[in-house]
Amino acid sequence: MSIPKKMDRQTANELRSIMSRINVTHNKLKIDLENDTIEVEDDYSIDDILESVGILTFEQAKELTEEVKKMREEEWN
């Protein structure tokens, strides 16, 4: 499990600028310098996808979305 490190504002802004130049505009990234890769989270909302195909009700989709967000936050932390 990784431990998040706090950056200063200038470093964060410089990284945003670099990512913007390579067309990466997501808020959360996982950068693997050993393999020269960047992973980004999907832009699609799970509840939007599942609701659109009629699998879940709005409430069920919202509950599932919250659970996925929680799991992702735990993974990032």
Beta strands, then each sheet from edge to edge (+ up, - down):
strand 1: 29-32
strand 2: 37-40
sheet 1: 1+ 2-
end
